[in-house]
Amino acid sequence: MTTRITRRSAIAGALALAAPAIGSAQAPQTITMWTFLDPARPGGRERALKQMIEGFEAANPGLRIRVEPQVWTTMAERFVLGHNARNAPDICWVNSENLGLILGTEAAADLSPVVNAWSQERRADMLLPAALQSVTVRGRVLAMPLMATTFVLMVRRDLLAAAGKTLDDLKTWDGVAEAAKAMTRDTNGDGQPDIWGMGLGIATERYSMTPAVLGALGAQGSFFDDRCGARIATPEAARAVQWQADLILRHRVTPREALAMTSDDAIDQFAAGRFAMQVISNARFEQIQRNASGWNKDDLVMAPIPGWATDRPGPAISTGWFALAWRPSPRARDAMRFIDVMASPEAMQLWSVPGGQVPMLRSVASSPALQQPENAPLKQVAAMLGTSGLAMPSQCAWARTLADFNLATQQVVLGQRNVTDALRQAERATQDRQ
């Protein structure tokens, strides 16, 4: 216990040093921040953010950070609307999928002064410098990378073994479908599966990556040309969407109600023991373990995204979360300072432990904490990104393309359109947003 207290105190002190104190005579100012995290709730990332806020406020008695948790799928859109109405928060988090909404506006403050003040050692410490380059527009740094994430195939190891399958059987999408059939189980004999082999959340709100999106990207590499022209009505995408629809129609390993499930609904169902496998962001690993009900959390494992052939793994989509400061804010300067604190080496250590996030700095990746067995999943994900990482174009508006793929799957399952026509509609919808 003494070691934990000492380490926490040391990090808190370093975070305080990262933010020069403001004179106590200054009237208190409140910096409002939108994020999907709630530091008042349990969770590794929540605890990490709470420590950062406490350290910053201790060093700056005249400043307070007020977190206003938001629905993660609509936060960026609401920020742009708030900017247009001149009432946006001082800080907003935005995920990779929605960067295109922000980079083409004048909503974000230029963080170049913050980045230019970094030492050469801090710059050289970055494991993913491309993340910072992706948000640099005409020499202006418009957002700060905070978390690196990707999507993995999360699997119940106990159910996989009971089905006579191994992780090697999950290297291809067809292998996943076969394993899902073997893992679908009717445990009470009522003729309906109680455990479904593959979980999906394919609603058109609160959506996320699905096998159809990843299967198409793995085959064709991108959904856009160099000018953000949409390329979705392709044979590769048609194969992927049909494969996903067949999980419901032909293989019967996914419940039909998945058509109305959000990605969060499906994750909750996975944690509740209803699904045996599911494509999920690696950032949810700790949350699912914490919420596991009726099964041993240690049976949760991650596998790489499958490919269409055993010799070519699927893409590890390089995504993540960024923070930006609202340019017109009267507190923009202080907001930028807190953003710098959240990206500091001390904060990056917290984002990894206890936050459970992939290390974004070399020093964090090599730290003693990351060598502990319980943190092996973080190193596993880092290896996936290094082997088959694929970055989506930050200048193209592709967030709702995920919803377009979900709608296409819905239409195929419901018999409303064939897969070709459904993808033509999806391509038009994506193109109209460019």
N, C-alpha and C positions, 0 to 999 in steps of 0.2 A: 504493500500500500504506500509505503514511504516513497518508493521509486516513482509511482504514478503521480503523486502529489508534486514531487520535485520537478518531474518532466513538464507537467501542466503549468506549474508556476514559471518555469524557464521560458516556455513558449509564449505564455501570456506577457511576460516581461519583454520578450523580443518583439511581439506585436505592438506593444506600447511604444517601444523605441522606434518602430517603423513609422509612427505617426507623431510628429513633433507636437508638443502640447500647446494649446491656445490659452491665453491668459484667462484666469478664473473670473476676472471682472467682466468679461464679455457676456452679454445676455445669451442665455441658452438658445441654441438653434436646433431644429429637428430636421434631419435628413430622412426623407421617405424613400423606402426601397421596396420595389415589387420583385418578388421571387416566388418560386413554387415551394420553397422551404419555409417551415415555421419553427423558429428556434425554441418555441415553448412546448413542442411535441417531441416524443422520443425518436431516436434514430441517429446514426453516426454522423451524417451530414448536418443534421440539425444541431447536434452538440458542437460540431466544429464551428459552425457559423456563430453560435452563441458565444463561444470563447473569443472569436475575432471581435465581435461587437463589444464584449466586456473589456477587452484589452484596449480597443480604440477609444471607448468612452472614458476609461480610467486615465488615459493619456490626454484626453481632450474634454475637460469638465464642462466646457461651454457647448458641447455637441452631443446630440442623442441620435441614435439610429432607430427609426421606427419601421419595422418590417410589416408589410401588408401582403400576406400570402395570396397568390392568384392561381387560377386554373392555368396550368402550364401550356396547354395547347392554344389558348387565345390571348396570352399575356402580351405578345409582341403586337398583335393587331390592336389591342386595346391601348397600348402605349402610343402607337401612331395616331390613333383617334384622339388620345389625350393631348398629344403634341399639337394637332391641328386645332384643338379647342383651347390650347394654352393652359392646360391643367394636368400635365403629366407628372409622374413622380420624379424625384431627383436622380434616382438610380433605377434601372430596369434590367432584369436578366433576359437574355434572348438565347434560344437554342439555334444550332446550326441551320436547321430547316427553315428558320424564319429570318435569317440574316438579310436575305434579299429584300425584305420589307423595310429594313432600316437603312441599309447602305445607300439606297438611292434617295434618301430624304436628307433634310438638314436638322434632324431631331437630335443626333448624337454629337456630343462635344468631342473635340479633338484631344485625345489622350497622349499625343506626341510628347508634350512637356514631361509627363510622368515617365514614359518609356525612355526618353532621351537622358533622364537622370540616372538610369540604371548603370551599374558598373559593368565592365566587360565580363567580369566573372559571372555576374547574374545572367547576362545574355548567353554566354557559353554554356550555362547550366541547363538551358531549355532543351527538353527532349523533342518537342514538337514546334520548332520555330515557324513551320508553315501555318500553324493556327493563328499566329500573330500577323503573318503576311496576308492571310485570307481576309482580314478586316482592315487592311491598310489601303486606303483609296486616295490616290493622288497625293501621297505623302502624309496623309492624316490617318492616325490610328483611331478608329471609331468604336472599338469595343475591346474588352480585355478578356483573354481566355482564362477561364477558371477551372473547368473540368473537361477532361477528355473521356468520351464514352464511345462504345460501339454496341452492336447488337450481336447476341450469341444465341445458340440453341440451349435453353435451360432444360434439364432432364432430371427426372426422378430416377436415381440409380437403382433403387430397390425394385421399381416396376420394370425397368429395363432388364435387370437380371432375371426377374420372375418370368419374363416373356422369352427368355433364352436368347436375348440379344446383347450386344456390346456396343461401345461407342464407335467401334470400327464400322458397324452396320449403318451409322448415321452420316457417313461421308457424302452421300448423294441424296438428292431430293426423293428419288424413287426408293432408296433404302429407308429414308425417314417414313415414307408412306407405308412400307411393309412393316416396319417396327411399330408404327402407330396402330396398325391393325392387330398386331400381337399384344399390344399393351391396353387396348380397349377392353374393359371388363364389366360384366354384369355381376356384381357381388351378391345381390339379394334375390336373384332369380326371377325378377319381375318382367324380364324381357327388354329392359331399357338399360343402357350402360350407366353405371355409376361413376366410372372413371373413363374418360375419353382419351384416346391416344394423342391427339393434338389439340391444343387450345388456340383459339383465334379470337381477336376482337376486331371486327370489320365494320363497325358503325362508321358513319361519315362525320362524327364529332368525337373529340378527344381520341384521336387516332394515332397510330404509330407505324413503325416498319412491320411489314408482314412478309411471309414467305414469297408471295407473288412479286412484291417490289424487289426483294433481294435476289430472287431467281432471275428476274429480268435484268437487273444490273449485272449480275454475275455473267450473263450471256453476252450482253451488248456494251457494258462498260459505263454508259451514261444515258441519261434521258434528254440530253441537250447537245446542240452543236455549239460552235464557238461564239455564236451570237444569241445564245439562249433560245434557239428554235427548238421546239419540243419534238422528240422522237419517241413516241410511246406506242403508236399503232404499228407494231413490228411483230414479225413471227416469234421472236424471242419472248416478248412480253405476252403474246397470246398463249404460248406454251406455259408460262409461269402462272397466268391467271387461271387457265383451264386446270392446271394441277391443283391450285388452291381450291377452286370450286369443287373438284372431284373429292376432296377430303370430306365434303358434306354429301355430295350427290352419289358418288360411286363407292368410295371406300368406307363411308359411314364411320369415320373416326373423329369427327368434329360435330358438335350439336348444331342443329339448324338455328338455334337462338343466337349463335355467334354473329349472325347478320346484324343483330341489334346491340351487341356488346361493344362498349368502348374498350380501348386498350387497358384502361385501369380496371374495368369490370373483369376482363379476362385474367389479369394478373391476380386479382383478389380470388378468383376461382381456382387458379393454379395453387396459390398458397393454401386454400381450403381443401386441397387434395382431389379436386375434380378433374384436373388435366395432368397427363403424364409428361408432356413436352410442350414447349412453347418458345417462339422467338421473342426475346425480351432484352431490353437494354441491360448491359452488365451492371449499371448503377443500381439496379433494383435487387441485386443478389442479397445484400444484407437485409433489406426490407422483407423479402420473401422468407428468408430463414427466420426472421423475427416473428413473422405472422403464420408460420407453418402450423397447420392444425390437423391432427390425426395422422401425422407422419413425422419421421425423424428428419430434422432440418439438415443433419449432416449427410443425408442422401441426395441433397441438391448438388448437381454438378453442371459445369458449362462445357459445351462442345462448340467447335467452330461452325460457322454458317456452312451448310452443305453446298456442293456444286452439282453440276449435271453429270460430271464424270469424276471418278476417284482420283485422277491425277491433277485435278484443278479445283482447289477449294473455292468456296463462295467468298464474296467480298466481306471484309471487316470494315463496315462503313465508319469512317472517322467523323464522329459528330461530337457534340459537347455543349457546354454552357458558357456564355460570355456575359459580361456586365458592361453597361454603358451609362454614361452620365447625360442627363437631359441638357442640351446646350443652352436653352433660354433660362434655365433655373438660376435664381439668385444665389443658390448654394452650390452651384456647379463645381467651384474650386474645391470645396470641402468634400463633395461627393466623389470627385476624382481621387482625392487622397484616400478615402476609404476603399475605393476600388483597388487602389495600389496595395493597400493592406491585405485585401482578400487574395491578391495574386502574389504576395511576398513569399519568400522561401519558407518562412515560419508557418504561414497559412497553408502553403502547399503540403507541408508535412501533416497538418491537421486534416486537410481534405482527404489525404490517403489513410491516416490513422488518427482518429477513429472514423473518418468519413467514408472509408471503403472505396475511394476513387483511384483510378489508374494514375500512377505518378506522372507528373508533367515536368519534373526536374530530375536531372541525373543524380543530384545529391540526395534526393528523397528516395529514388529507386535503389540506391546503394546503402541507405541508412539501415542500422540494425533492426529497426521495427519492421521493415519490409522483408527481412529475411526470416521472420517468424512463420511457422507452418500455417497459422490461421490467415496469413496474408498471401498465400500462394495463388489464390484466384486473381489478385491484382497483377502479379507477374505473368500469369497465364494470358490475361487479356492483352497486356503489353506485347507479348510474343505474337498474338494473333494480328495485332495492328502492324507489327513489323513484317509479318509474313505476307499478308494479303490486304493491307489497308487500302481503302479507296476513299478519296475526298470528293464530296459533292461540290459543285460550283457555287460559291457563296453569292455571286452576283445574280444568279437566276432564282426566281421565285418558285421553289419546289415543295414547300411545306404541304400545301393542299393537294399536291400530286399524290401523296399517300392516301388522301381521302378519295381521289379520283380512282385509284386502283381498288379501293374498297367498294366504291359504287359499281365499278365494272364487275367485280366478283358477285355482288348482290344481284345484279341484273342477269348474270349467267345462271346463278343458282335458281332464281325465281322464274327463269324462262322468258324474261322480258326482252333480251337482246342476245344475239350470238356473240362470241368473244371478240370477233373482229369489229363489229359495230360498236360494242361497248368500249373498246379501246380507242376507236376513232373519236367517240364523244370525250373520253378522258384526255386525249391529245389536244382537242380543241379547247377544253376547259383550262388545261395547263398553259397553252399558248396564249390565251386571252389574258392571263395574269402577268405576262412578261412585259 
